[in-house]
């Protein structure tokens, strides 16, 4: 049985995904896919998670990294790990790690059919 996720964390994960994907040009967004626990939370499932797992094309990864370095809500640690920090209440001061995986490597060999979350 999965632990329930606090509403503030669920909202933070959603905000982080929207902020991250908004940094990309439209033509690269289909290559920037929310996977893992945060994807399940976005679909309304109960799943305890505190990170954002993103499967992305190499082009989307590079575009995100460049844009995130210039965006105040994102930071990068010395080991190239990105973090998203909430600026607004009630999540102000909370942060989540943004874990990027390249589509086609051993972790994410393929993404068969990405689903647009706009209607969820």
N, C-alpha and C positions, 0 to 999 in steps of 0.2 A: 504494500500500500504506500503510495507516494505521499509525502508531506504536503499539506496545503501551502500555497505561496501567498504571502501577504499581498493585499490589493496594491499597496504602494510599490512593491517590487514588480508586480505584474505590469503596472502602469509605467514604471521606469524602463523595463525591458522593451515595452512597446515604443516608448518615446525614443529610446536609444536606436532601435531599428529604423524608425522613421527618420531620425536625424542622420544616421549613417547613410541610408539610401538616398536621402535628398542631396548629399554631397556629390553624387554621381550624375553625369549626363544621362538623359533618358535612354539613349541607345545602349548603355552599359548596365542598366538596372535589371534586365532579365538574367544577367550573369552575376547577380548578387542575391543569394538565396538564404533566407532564414531557415536554419535546421536545428535539430537538437531540442532541448527542453523548452527554450523560449518559443520555438515554433508550436510545440504542443500547448503551451500557455496561450498563445495567440489564437489557437483554435478552440479555446475554452476548457482544455483539460487541466486537471490539477497535477502540477509537477513542480517540485521544489528545484529551483535553479537560480543561479546568481550571475550567469554570464550569457553573453550573446554569441552564439555560434553561427558563423556566416560562411557558406560555401560560395566561392566566387571565381570568375574567370581571372586569368592573369592580368588582363587589361583593367578589369574592375578593381582588383586588389591595388594596383599601382595608382589608379585614379583616386581611390578612397584614401590611400596613405598620403598622397600629396595634399588632397583637400583637407583631411583631418588634421594635419600638422598646422594648418592655417585657421582652424575653427576652435574657438575658445572652449566649447563643451567637450572637446576631445584632447587627450594628452597621450604621449608615448613614453614608455619607460625605456631605460637603457638597453633592455633586451628585446626591443621592437614590439613590445606588447602595447596595444592601444586600450584606452580606458575612456568611458563616457561618464561625465559627471552631471547630475541633475542640477539645474539652477533654480527651478521653481518649486514652491511648496506643493504637496507635502513631502516630496522626495529630496528637497534641497540638501546638499551635502552627501548624498548617497552616490555611489558609482558602481559601474559594472564593467567587467573586462569584455573586450570585443575580440573574439578569437576568429581569425581568418584562416580558411583552408582553401587551397586551390583545387578547383574541380579538375579531375583527371589524375590527381596523385593517389597514393594508396589509401588515404583517409576518406576521400570522396571520389570514387572512380568515375561516377557520372551522376547527373541530375536529370531524371527522365522527363518530368513534367512539372515545372514550377507553377504554383498557384498564386494568383494576385490576391493579396490580403485586403484590398480596398473595400470589398464588400463584407468582410468578416467583422 
